[in-house]
Amino acid sequence: MTYSSAIEYLYGLQKHGIKLGLETMRTLLGRLGNPERRFKSLHIGGTNGKGSTAAMTASMLQAAGYRVGLYTSPHLVDFRERIRVNQVMIAEAQVAEITERLRAIVPSGLTPTFFELNTAMAFLHFAESGVEAAVLEVGLGGRFDATNVVDPEACAITTIALDHQEYLGATEAAIGFEKAGIIKPGVPVVVGRIDGPAWDVIRTTAADRGAPLMRLGQDFQAVGLGSEAFSFHSRSRRLDGLTCALAGRHQLDNAACAVALLEAAGGGGITVDETAVRRGLQAVPWEGRLEVLERGPDLVLDGAHNPAAALVLAEYLTEWRALRPEARVILVLGMMRDKDPAGFVEPLCGLVTEAVLTQADMARSATALELQNTIGSRFRRCHVAPNAAEALALARTCAGPQDLICVTGSLMLVGEVKALVRGCGVSPLRG
């Protein structure tokens, strides 16, 4: 099997859609000899922030000398981004070889989804690569997500907001219930900035399962401003003068959750000293999250796609404009059809000089004209472009060297723009 034929096979599993449940995964992993039991794991869920927290956690573990697996989704440009060992993507030859093995062990009548087979691939690759600790980002929800077959040393739930309601429920309490499904009996759980009914659900679930809780703002916190040095405080230690490579005030919360997660995992034999914490946070790479791709004008890519994430983006743009009162912000926006465009742009409209509405090359993307009809009137000046290439070109004609172009609303759109700037193609399935 070649890499291209492996990718074609994996993409063909898209016909099975999204299927929440664990039996298929348990069957697959059992036929593989349960590779997920051959390394320690840390499990991270949440609506927003889980990917950044996972990247920080992996970076600190690597700085501490561990051989680290990192499993995330979706990818931006290359399928192989999802599965990394010590920040190195899985090789094309390994994707091909493992896919062939996986296809051979799928029993008759079992119909794994793309995400299930990808998760099994990650676990097998980590086990066979000698990974000591794997950081696993939940794909969707938690309770029935394919990653929820591991017995982690600790887990984290970063934030909870309304997203994917068709699968997870229409209220924050319902979504909190699904996210809380990753909490295991006796396993420590780190909780980010979560309040209200969602927090009540998590607290109750943890108590029922005897899982020790560490809560941001109560048991640990990050104290600092923006990209400046900050301090981490918990009940057991204080670390001053920390810095993080990722932009945005919200990343301090994510950094605090990552440090607290490693602290919670100490009982499982995972130890990360202060030097590794500092080096890991300073060096953490994470694409597509307030990522500055170009300067003059600034080209910023941010995968925010729900109202809660838009508030974080608005905070970043507010700080950026405060330092450059004469500069303009040009927004390039595309969203999936199942998202809330009106809620998303609400905190952004007053910060944006011009907007370019567009669409990712995916069937479930809202069209540029649909977005125009829904939210076009919310912006002072609004343009429409049928695809990412034309949208980026139009935004560049609108922007001066002192301005900012912000591409947001969808990780799929962010990936397409990133590929355009790189001059390469995009793997077609990224959900």
PLY file of the C-alpha trace (Angstrom):
ply
format ascii 1.0
element vertex 431
property float x
property float y
property float z
element edge 430
property int vertex1
property int vertex2
end_header
0.00 0.00 0.00
1.29 3.45 -0.92
0.75 6.61 1.08
-1.69 7.96 -1.51
-3.73 4.72 -1.50
-3.74 4.72 2.31
-5.04 8.27 2.37
-7.67 7.39 -0.24
-8.82 4.47 1.93
-8.93 6.58 5.08
-10.85 9.36 3.37
-13.31 6.78 2.06
-14.33 6.10 5.66
-15.94 9.54 5.65
-19.10 7.78 4.44
-19.47 6.34 7.95
-19.75 9.90 9.33
-19.43 10.68 13.03
-20.24 7.72 15.25
-20.03 8.20 19.00
-19.35 5.04 21.00
-16.45 2.90 22.21
-17.19 -0.68 21.14
-15.59 -0.37 17.71
-12.43 1.10 19.24
-12.24 -1.62 21.88
-12.62 -4.29 19.21
-9.91 -2.75 17.00
-7.47 -2.21 19.85
-8.05 -5.73 21.19
-7.14 -7.18 17.79
-3.97 -5.05 17.85
-2.92 -6.25 21.31
-4.10 -3.06 23.08
-1.23 -0.73 22.16
-2.80 2.08 24.24
-1.69 0.20 27.39
1.99 0.39 26.47
2.49 4.05 27.39
1.28 6.52 29.98
-1.33 8.97 28.77
-2.79 12.37 29.57
-6.30 13.05 28.26
-7.54 16.58 27.45
-11.08 17.63 26.52
-13.03 20.87 26.42
-14.80 23.13 23.94
-11.94 25.59 23.41
-8.31 25.51 24.47
-7.80 21.75 24.55
-5.45 21.71 21.55
-3.25 24.51 22.91
-3.20 22.87 26.34
-2.22 19.55 24.73
0.60 21.18 22.76
1.95 22.89 25.90
1.76 19.68 27.91
3.63 17.72 25.23
6.28 20.42 24.92
6.98 20.43 28.67
7.14 16.63 28.77
9.63 16.61 25.91
11.72 19.27 27.65
11.78 16.96 30.68
13.35 14.21 28.56
10.32 12.06 27.82
9.64 10.54 24.43
6.23 12.11 23.80
3.32 11.28 21.54
0.86 14.04 20.63
-2.51 13.25 19.05
-4.68 16.17 17.92
-7.39 17.03 15.41
-8.22 18.32 12.92
-5.15 18.87 10.80
-4.67 22.17 8.98
-2.70 21.20 5.88
-1.22 17.71 6.17
-3.02 14.62 7.50
0.17 13.64 9.33
-0.06 16.65 11.64
-2.48 14.65 13.77
0.09 12.13 14.96
3.49 13.30 16.21
6.34 11.88 18.28
8.60 14.52 19.82
6.96 17.04 17.47
7.86 15.00 14.35
4.91 14.01 12.18
4.31 10.35 11.42
6.10 9.42 8.18
4.18 8.74 4.98
5.59 5.21 4.87
4.33 4.56 8.39
0.85 5.85 7.52
0.76 3.43 4.59
2.08 0.44 6.56
-0.19 0.93 9.57
-3.26 1.58 7.42
-2.66 -1.73 5.62
-2.40 -3.54 8.95
-5.51 -1.87 10.29
-7.53 -2.70 7.21
-6.47 -6.34 7.53
-7.71 -6.70 11.11
-11.11 -4.99 10.71
-13.61 -7.83 11.14
-16.49 -8.37 8.75
-19.47 -6.21 9.69
-17.41 -3.61 11.60
-17.51 -0.14 10.05
-14.96 2.10 11.75
-15.07 5.82 11.05
-12.14 7.89 9.84
-11.52 9.18 13.36
-11.67 5.73 14.94
-9.11 4.29 12.54
-6.94 7.38 12.86
-7.02 7.03 16.65
-6.06 3.37 16.44
-3.21 4.35 14.10
-1.96 6.92 16.62
-1.98 4.44 19.50
-0.15 1.80 17.46
2.42 4.30 16.20
3.06 5.60 19.71
3.48 2.09 21.13
5.85 0.98 18.38
7.85 4.23 18.53
8.70 3.74 22.19
6.60 6.66 23.41
6.72 6.99 27.20
3.87 9.50 27.57
1.13 10.40 25.09
-0.95 13.56 25.20
-4.35 12.90 23.68
-6.80 15.60 22.60
-10.46 14.55 22.63
-11.99 14.75 19.16
-15.66 15.43 19.98
-17.36 15.47 23.36
-15.62 13.00 25.60
-17.88 10.26 26.93
-18.14 8.38 23.62
-15.11 9.85 21.85
-12.74 7.29 20.30
-9.90 8.47 22.55
-11.85 7.62 25.71
-10.56 4.05 25.88
-7.37 5.00 27.71
-6.72 4.87 31.44
-4.84 8.16 31.84
-2.61 9.34 34.64
-4.64 12.56 34.73
-7.15 14.38 32.55
-8.23 17.97 31.93
-11.37 19.76 30.80
-10.38 23.24 29.67
-13.61 25.13 28.88
-17.25 24.43 28.09
-19.36 26.43 25.66
-22.14 25.78 23.18
-20.73 23.93 20.16
-21.63 20.74 18.25
-25.08 20.86 19.86
-26.44 18.33 17.38
-24.19 15.70 18.98
-23.56 16.96 22.51
-26.79 18.64 23.59
-28.33 22.09 23.55
-27.26 23.33 27.00
-23.93 23.81 28.74
-25.04 21.28 31.36
-25.65 18.66 28.66
-22.32 19.42 26.99
-20.64 19.35 30.42
-22.05 15.86 30.95
-20.47 14.64 27.71
-17.12 16.30 28.48
-17.14 14.90 32.01
-17.29 11.43 30.48
-13.48 11.37 30.33
-13.27 11.46 34.14
-12.12 8.05 35.41
-12.45 6.57 38.91
-9.68 7.87 41.13
-7.91 9.72 38.28
-7.12 13.42 38.97
-8.94 15.92 36.78
-7.91 19.51 36.07
-10.72 21.94 35.26
-10.27 25.27 33.51
-12.47 28.38 33.63
-15.83 26.61 33.91
-18.77 27.83 35.99
-22.53 27.39 36.31
-24.39 24.20 35.43
-21.43 22.72 33.54
-19.21 23.04 36.62
-21.94 21.47 38.77
-22.04 18.46 36.44
-18.25 18.07 36.43
-18.00 18.45 40.20
-20.72 15.87 40.77
-19.21 13.42 38.28
-15.76 13.73 39.87
-17.20 13.20 43.35
-19.15 10.14 42.21
-15.99 8.62 40.71
-13.63 9.59 43.51
-11.55 11.72 41.13
-9.50 14.50 42.81
-10.32 17.93 41.36
-8.02 20.88 40.65
-9.92 23.97 39.51
-8.50 27.07 37.83
-8.98 30.12 40.04
-9.48 27.97 43.12
-6.66 25.42 43.32
-4.27 26.96 40.80
-3.99 30.08 38.65
-1.82 32.04 36.26
-1.10 35.63 37.23
0.19 38.01 34.57
-0.70 40.08 31.52
-0.60 39.23 27.82
2.75 38.06 26.53
4.57 39.36 29.57
6.04 37.04 32.17
3.48 35.37 34.40
3.41 33.27 37.54
1.83 29.90 38.18
0.42 29.38 41.66
-0.95 26.13 43.04
-1.35 24.72 46.52
1.98 22.93 46.24
4.26 25.32 44.36
4.82 28.73 42.81
6.67 29.36 39.56
7.53 32.97 38.72
8.78 34.56 35.51
7.21 32.06 33.10
6.71 32.97 29.43
4.71 31.24 26.72
5.38 31.17 22.97
1.63 31.25 22.15
-0.06 34.64 21.78
-3.16 35.82 23.62
-4.17 36.38 27.23
-6.28 33.21 27.14
-3.12 31.15 26.69
-2.21 31.92 30.30
-5.25 29.90 31.37
-4.25 27.10 29.01
-0.68 27.20 30.30
-1.92 27.03 33.88
-4.09 24.01 33.01
-1.13 22.30 31.32
1.19 22.84 34.31
-1.55 21.74 36.72
-2.20 18.63 34.59
1.44 17.60 34.84
1.35 18.31 38.55
-1.73 16.09 38.88
0.01 13.32 36.91
2.87 13.21 39.40
1.17 10.42 41.31
1.29 8.32 38.15
5.03 8.61 37.86
5.20 11.55 35.45
7.57 14.19 36.80
8.43 17.51 35.15
10.76 19.88 36.96
10.72 23.68 36.90
13.39 23.93 34.20
11.35 21.72 31.86
8.20 23.76 32.54
10.03 26.95 31.56
11.69 25.51 28.46
8.56 23.72 27.29
6.32 26.78 27.50
8.92 28.97 25.79
9.29 26.54 22.88
5.74 25.24 22.35
4.63 25.21 18.70
0.92 25.33 17.80
-0.28 26.33 14.36
-3.46 28.15 13.49
-4.13 29.70 16.89
-3.34 33.43 16.74
-0.48 32.42 14.48
1.30 35.34 12.81
2.23 34.04 9.38
3.44 37.26 7.74
4.38 40.82 8.67
3.65 44.09 6.90
0.66 43.68 6.86
0.33 41.17 9.67
-1.41 37.98 8.55
-2.90 36.25 11.59
-4.56 32.84 11.42
-6.94 31.83 14.20
-9.17 28.77 14.18
-11.86 30.27 16.43
-15.27 28.97 15.33
-17.76 29.57 18.14
-18.87 32.64 20.13
-16.73 31.81 23.16
-13.60 31.62 21.00
-14.61 34.82 19.20
-14.52 36.65 22.55
-10.91 35.53 22.98
-10.05 36.69 19.47
-11.75 40.03 20.14
-9.58 40.50 23.23
-6.46 39.94 21.10
-7.63 42.37 18.40
-8.51 44.99 21.02
-4.99 44.80 22.45
-3.47 44.90 18.95
-5.45 47.99 17.95
-4.70 49.78 21.22
-1.02 49.78 20.22
-1.82 50.87 16.64
-4.83 53.23 16.77
-4.47 54.21 13.09
-4.18 50.67 11.78
-7.03 48.72 10.20
-8.27 45.16 10.73
-9.43 43.21 7.68
-11.36 40.09 8.61
-11.41 37.05 6.32
-14.25 34.89 7.58
-15.58 31.48 6.62
-17.69 29.14 8.77
-19.27 25.71 8.72
-23.02 25.62 8.14
-23.71 24.21 11.63
-22.09 27.16 13.44
-23.56 30.43 14.75
-22.24 33.24 12.53
-24.30 36.00 14.19
-23.08 35.01 17.65
-19.53 34.65 16.37
-19.21 38.13 14.84
-21.00 39.95 17.67
-17.79 40.76 19.63
-15.76 41.34 16.44
-17.83 43.79 14.38
-16.72 46.96 16.18
-13.05 46.02 15.78
-13.14 45.23 12.07
-12.64 47.86 9.36
-13.55 45.59 6.44
-14.71 42.00 6.15
-14.21 39.48 3.36
-16.74 36.64 3.59
-15.69 33.38 1.95
-15.93 29.60 2.26
-13.67 26.61 2.73
-13.59 23.91 0.07
-15.86 21.56 2.00
-19.46 20.48 1.45
-20.53 21.48 4.94
-19.10 24.99 4.66
-21.60 27.83 4.58
-21.32 29.62 1.24
-20.00 33.15 1.07
-23.43 34.33 -0.11
-25.14 32.58 2.82
-22.82 34.39 5.22
-23.43 37.67 3.42
-27.19 37.27 3.81
-26.83 36.39 7.49
-24.15 38.76 8.79
-23.00 41.00 5.92
-24.91 44.02 7.23
-23.06 43.81 10.58
-19.84 45.17 9.06
-19.08 48.71 7.92
-17.65 47.38 4.65
-18.19 43.84 3.44
-16.90 41.92 0.42
-17.62 38.42 -0.84
-15.11 35.99 -2.33
-15.95 32.46 -3.53
-12.84 30.73 -2.18
-9.84 31.15 0.11
-7.42 32.19 -2.64
-9.61 35.03 -3.88
-10.47 36.07 -0.32
-6.80 36.34 0.64
-5.96 38.25 -2.54
-8.82 40.69 -1.92
-7.83 41.19 1.73
-4.27 41.97 0.66
-5.49 44.67 -1.72
-7.47 46.24 1.13
-4.62 46.19 3.67
-1.70 48.55 4.02
1.65 47.51 5.49
0.63 48.70 8.97
-2.68 46.77 8.97
-3.75 43.30 10.11
-5.49 40.58 8.10
-7.18 38.07 10.37
-8.36 34.75 8.90
-10.84 33.03 11.20
-14.16 31.22 11.66
-13.00 27.76 10.64
-9.88 25.65 11.04
-10.58 24.36 7.55
-10.34 27.87 6.09
-7.22 28.56 8.18
-5.62 25.42 6.75
-6.40 26.44 3.19
-4.89 29.90 3.67
-1.83 28.40 5.34
-1.37 26.07 2.35
-1.74 29.01 -0.05
1.01 30.94 1.73
3.23 27.85 1.80
2.50 27.10 -1.85
1.39 23.52 -1.20
-1.77 21.43 -1.37
-4.20 20.55 1.44
-5.28 17.06 2.48
-8.98 16.99 1.59
-10.44 15.54 4.79
-9.78 17.68 7.83
-12.82 17.26 10.08
0 1
1 2
2 3
3 4
4 5
5 6
6 7
7 8
8 9
9 10
10 11
11 12
12 13
13 14
14 15
15 16
16 17
17 18
18 19
19 20
20 21
21 22
22 23
23 24
24 25
25 26
26 27
27 28
28 29
29 30
30 31
31 32
32 33
33 34
34 35
35 36
36 37
37 38
38 39
39 40
40 41
41 42
42 43
43 44
44 45
45 46
46 47
47 48
48 49
49 50
50 51
51 52
52 53
53 54
54 55
55 56
56 57
57 58
58 59
59 60
60 61
61 62
62 63
63 64
64 65
65 66
66 67
67 68
68 69
69 70
70 71
71 72
72 73
73 74
74 75
75 76
76 77
77 78
78 79
79 80
80 81
81 82
82 83
83 84
84 85
85 86
86 87
87 88
88 89
89 90
90 91
91 92
92 93
93 94
94 95
95 96
96 97
97 98
98 99
99 100
100 101
101 102
102 103
103 104
104 105
105 106
106 107
107 108
108 109
109 110
110 111
111 112
112 113
113 114
114 115
115 116
116 117
117 118
118 119
119 120
120 121
121 122
122 123
123 124
124 125
125 126
126 127
127 128
128 129
129 130
130 131
131 132
132 133
133 134
134 135
135 136
136 137
137 138
138 139
139 140
140 141
141 142
142 143
143 144
144 145
145 146
146 147
147 148
148 149
149 150
150 151
151 152
152 153
153 154
154 155
155 156
156 157
157 158
158 159
159 160
160 161
161 162
162 163
163 164
164 165
165 166
166 167
167 168
168 169
169 170
170 171
171 172
172 173
173 174
174 175
175 176
176 177
177 178
178 179
179 180
180 181
181 182
182 183
183 184
184 185
185 186
186 187
187 188
188 189
189 190
190 191
191 192
192 193
193 194
194 195
195 196
196 197
197 198
198 199
199 200
200 201
201 202
202 203
203 204
204 205
205 206
206 207
207 208
208 209
209 210
210 211
211 212
212 213
213 214
214 215
215 216
216 217
217 218
218 219
219 220
220 221
221 222
222 223
223 224
224 225
225 226
226 227
227 228
228 229
229 230
230 231
231 232
232 233
233 234
234 235
235 236
236 237
237 238
238 239
239 240
240 241
241 242
242 243
243 244
244 245
245 246
246 247
247 248
248 249
249 250
250 251
251 252
252 253
253 254
254 255
255 256
256 257
257 258
258 259
259 260
260 261
261 262
262 263
263 264
264 265
265 266
266 267
267 268
268 269
269 270
270 271
271 272
272 273
273 274
274 275
275 276
276 277
277 278
278 279
279 280
280 281
281 282
282 283
283 284
284 285
285 286
286 287
287 288
288 289
289 290
290 291
291 292
292 293
293 294
294 295
295 296
296 297
297 298
298 299
299 300
300 301
301 302
302 303
303 304
304 305
305 306
306 307
307 308
308 309
309 310
310 311
311 312
312 313
313 314
314 315
315 316
316 317
317 318
318 319
319 320
320 321
321 322
322 323
323 324
324 325
325 326
326 327
327 328
328 329
329 330
330 331
331 332
332 333
333 334
334 335
335 336
336 337
337 338
338 339
339 340
340 341
341 342
342 343
343 344
344 345
345 346
346 347
347 348
348 349
349 350
350 351
351 352
352 353
353 354
354 355
355 356
356 357
357 358
358 359
359 360
360 361
361 362
362 363
363 364
364 365
365 366
366 367
367 368
368 369
369 370
370 371
371 372
372 373
373 374
374 375
375 376
376 377
377 378
378 379
379 380
380 381
381 382
382 383
383 384
384 385
385 386
386 387
387 388
388 389
389 390
390 391
391 392
392 393
393 394
394 395
395 396
396 397
397 398
398 399
399 400
400 401
401 402
402 403
403 404
404 405
405 406
406 407
407 408
408 409
409 410
410 411
411 412
412 413
413 414
414 415
415 416
416 417
417 418
418 419
419 420
420 421
421 422
422 423
423 424
424 425
425 426
426 427
427 428
428 429
429 430
